[in-house]
């Protein structure tokens, strides 16, 4: 099983932009959606000049614009995207530095920055793919920054194309909610896969005596701890949004959308509760394994002790008649050998009957 590590924050110099993630070979692609209640337009592999033109067009002032970027290793392009929304340089640095903690921050009164960790299980047992996804909201525009190409938001794109639901009637904060909800669902998928592994470990604890069983349990705990450390900051960020509903500190989020983020906060609590339950299940598996091992060791020691005690009188008899004294009367008995054997067998039988009545075995 591949060990999952929570990466430490890279020390990046101020005003120096560097992509710190692992996905540096895939080409950078951008997709642009512009939509309203009447219809939508979609641009695949769009260039920056087309984006600037669409954003500046008077016809698109009231439409929602969603720019999705796959790939962050083109630092210059990310800087130009940041200039398009006039965001501070440190936000660009946080988008590129993928080891940062999940957080939400409002820049002035018109820009909202949200950065989260997303995970999905991989085919290799016990491993998961991690990715940082960042969002910038301003006016009627939302930009999502993904490290690599994935299908996290395919169902959202399809809803925009077909006009299913209320997505084309809502503002960009509702689109942010849908994307965060998709990320949260990825956590549910990942935890569900780990629960299958946890169930198998619980079954192994009752039948498996392998020495590396505990190592498998500890690896599963490490992965669950990683998930917990990824979800906890999301819960805190969503808690801030939920608590600021009355004051409406986040100007980019409409008052009617706070209910949706409250639902996301509830989902984060459910995820953390499920992880806590799974951690307790692993602890139970470990405790059962250690108890079974202890019981097995007790049975072995009891068996060895009984054998030792049964043969102790025989050893005593052998020792007495094995002494090198000249005058041991029994040595001259014609059938002394058979008498000694009979004595040893009789003593053994007496002790076995005594242990049996005591129910020691």
Secondary structure, 3 states (H helix, E strand, C coil): CCCCCCCCCCCCCCCCCCCCCCCCCCCCEEEEEEECCCCEEEECCCCHHHHHHHHHCHHHCCCEEEEEEECCCCHHHHHHHHHHHCCCHHHHHHHHCCCCCCEEEEECCCEEEEEEEEEEECCCCCCEEEEEEEEEEECCEEEEEECCCCCCCHHHHHHHHHCCCCHHHCCHHHHHHHHHHHHHHHHHHHHHHHHHHHHHHHHHHHHCCCCCHHHHHHHHHHHHHHHHHHHHHHHHHHHHHHHCCCCCCCCCCCHHHHHHHHHHHHHHHHHHHHHHHHHHHHHHHHHHHHHHHHHHHHHHHHHHHHHHHHHHHHHHHHHHHCCCCCCCHHHHCCCHHHHHHHHHHHHHHHHHHHHHHCCCC
